[in-house]
Every structure is written in C-alpha cells, then in structure tokens.
C-alpha cells in the first residue's frame, strides 16, 4: 500500500471520526472508563488496555507500519502533565 503523508491533526481527525462512528458504543462501558483505546486509522481496527502499550503492540503485530492514535475512554484528554483530566459527560 502506498504511504500517504498526513499531519498529526489529520490523523487525529480520522481517529476521532472512527471513534465516534463505530468504536465508542462498543468500548465506552463502565469497566473501560479510564483505559486507552488505540485505533489503527488505516483499517479501523482497535484494541483496549490499561495504558495503551499492549494494545499498540498487538495492532503493530497485525498491521506492520500502521498509524495508531490513542484515546482515553470517557475523558477529554489521553494524558495530563500537571493539569486536570475531566470526565466527559455522556
């Protein structure tokens, strides 16, 4: 497959669209709140785990040279350094 260069913003937009349209309803469950969902933006494949590392490894094993994007389930940001992570209301 030919590689298409995308900006970080474009990757984020694609991942957000995938999350909203096909992933959110499947993963935003009480037991997953606060976990990371890692999304392969080229295939729409995704994995969920506590911090995203194992999910990324699994996706990379299935799809070599894939583009991944992480979203913290139920929150407005994936990580916070000295700030506040706010729980999004549904």
Order of alpha helices (4+ residues) and beta strands (2+ residues): alpha-alpha-beta-beta-alpha-beta
